[in-house]
């Protein structure tokens, strides 16, 4: 899911692109509440690549957001340079909404890796669980900003430039994420997941946390055998 400013002569357009209509509706609610927009000014539809798109035409809102926070572009330009962008860390902390901001970010651009691993060896080998909560972000500066927000909540993570991801991998910090941030209710794992397609992310996070107490429950699931 992303938000962009379209440069037009008359209006600024803000776009939310996601494969889950739930998040487009969430986007609609937030924009109506924050900016007092009438719902009729927000157009939600499906585009050719299967994404839902929410468009708001408002030059005033566009000018305000760009003047306050800078560009919303996160992809590289044709010359390979990244745009000069950042997260509004001070404003998020001052407004006491760091947890909510991270919840939406991880729900849109994040996910979970959760499956058993096995190594052959004497006496049947060794089993262990792969548990990771991650956020995908190719922009180096934005990853640093996300790391700062997680640290503010006392959550330790790894910034992994090679993968373009932020990863939370140990029990203490996965539990903190579960307690303090969570995923937006109703958001599902994408079709790219080998084991958890269409499973709600928040339910999967809760299952991941519970697996620390009873890992055999996960090892014995039919999907892994």
N, C-alpha and C positions, 0 to 999 in steps of 0.2 A: 504494500500500500504506500502510495506516495502523494505528496502535495506539490503542485507546481504553479507557477505564475505564467500565464500565456500573455505574450506581448501583443496587444491588439490596439487599433487606433481609438476604439471607443471604450471597451471594457476590459477588465482583468478577469481571467477565468481561473478558478481553482479546482483541481481535479483530484479525486480520490480513486485509485485503481486497485481493485482487489477481486479475487475470485470468490469471495464470500459476501453475499448480499447483506448478511448481518452487519458486517463492518461498514458498509456503505450507509446503512440505516443509522448506525452509531454516529458516523460522520455527520449525517443530517441533523441529528439531535443536538450534537455539540455546537454546530454552527448556528443553529436557531437559538440556543440558550445563551451563547457567548455574545453574538452580534445582534440578537433580536430580529433575525431574518424571518420573513414569512416562508413557510415550507414551499410555496409555489415558486419561489426563486431558486430552488435547488432541484436540478434535473438529474434523475438517476436512471441509467439504462445500461444495456450490455453492448460492448463493442466487439469487433470481429475476432479478437483473440480470446474471447471468453471472459474477459474481465468486466466487472461492474464498474461504472464510472459515475461519479457525482460531480456536477458542474455548477458553480455559483458565479454569476456574472455581477461583479461589483468592482468598479474602478476605485471607489473610496476604500474598501477593505483591502484591495490589492496594494494601494499606495501606502496605507497604514502599516501593513505587515512587512513590506519590503523596507520601508524607512526605519522600522523598529528592529527588525531582525536580519535584514539583508536578504540575499538570494535563497530560494528554496531548492535550487538545483543541487544534486549530489553526484551526478554522473560526470565523467571526464569530458572535457571539450575535445574537439577534433585534433588539437595539437598535443593531446595527452595530459594537459594540466587539469587539476581539480579546481572547482570553483571555491572561492573564499567564503566559506559558510561555517556556521557554528550553531550550537544549541544555546538557548537563552537560560544558561545555568542559574545565574543570580536571580532572575525573575521567577524561575520554577521553585527555587529554594524559598524565596521571600513569600511566595504565594502558597507554600506548603502543599504543592501538588506533584512533588518528585515521584512519589509512588504511583500516582495515577498516570503520569506521563510515561513512566517506564512500562506500566501495564499495557498501555496502548501500543507502544513501540515494539515490545516483545510479542504481543498478540499479532501484530501486522507483519513484522519482519523477522520474527524469531520462531523458535520451536524447541523440540526435545529430541535427543538421541537416547533411546532406552531399549536395551536388548542384552541377552546373555552372550558372553564370549567363552571360548573353550580352548584349552591348549592340551594337546596329547602328551601323555607321559606315564610314568609308572603309577600303578594303583588307580588307573582310570583317568589320569590327567587332572587338570585344574579348571574350575569354573569360576567366573566372576561376572559382575554386571557392569555394563557400560551405562553410565548415567551422566547426561550433560544437558543443561539448559543453555541455549545459545541465542545470540542476536546477530543477524547477517548485516554487515555494513561495510561497503568498500571504501568509504571516505575516511582516511586516516584521522583527520581532525575530529570528525564526529565520533569515531570510536573512542578517542581520548575523552571527549565530553561525556559519552555514555559511561565510561569507566569512572569519571568524577562523580556522576550522579549515583552510581551503585555504591561507591565508597562513602558517599554522604549517608546512605542508609545502612552502612556497616557491612555491605556485601562485597566479598572479594571475588574477583574474576580474572581471567586471562585475556589479554588483548593479543589476538593471533593474526598478524598482518597477512601471512601466507594464505590463510583461509578466508580473510576478510570477515572475521567473526570475533565476537566476544563470547567467551565460554565460562560457565559456572559449572564446576565439576566435582566438588567435594561435598560431603554430607552436610556439614555445618552451614555452608553458604547456599546450597540448594534448599535447605529447610528455611533459611532466612528469606530467600526469594518467595517461597511458598507462603510464608507468614506475612510478609510485608508488601509484596508486589502482586503476585498471581498473574493469571491470564484473564482477559475479558471473557465473561461467561458466554457460552454459545459458539465461540470460535473453534473451528475444527482443524485437525491435522490435515495437510494437503494430500492430494492423490500420489505425490511423489514418495510418500513414506511406504517402506516395504511392509511394515508390520501394523501400523496404527492408523491407516487411512480412515478418515471420517470420524475418528475418535476425538472427543472434545479435549483441547489442550489442557484445560484446567483439571479435568478428570484424570488425564494422563499424568499430570504433575503430582496429583494426590496419590496416584498409584505408585509413582516413582518413590515418593517419600515413604509410603508404607512398606515398600520393598526392603528398606533397610532393616526392618524388624523381621520380615519373613521372605527372604529372597527365593526360597524354594517354590513359593507360590508362582513366581514369574518363570523360573526355570522350567516348570512343568506345564506351562500353557501350551495348548496344541499348536499354536502358530509357530512355536520355536522347535517343534519336533516333527 
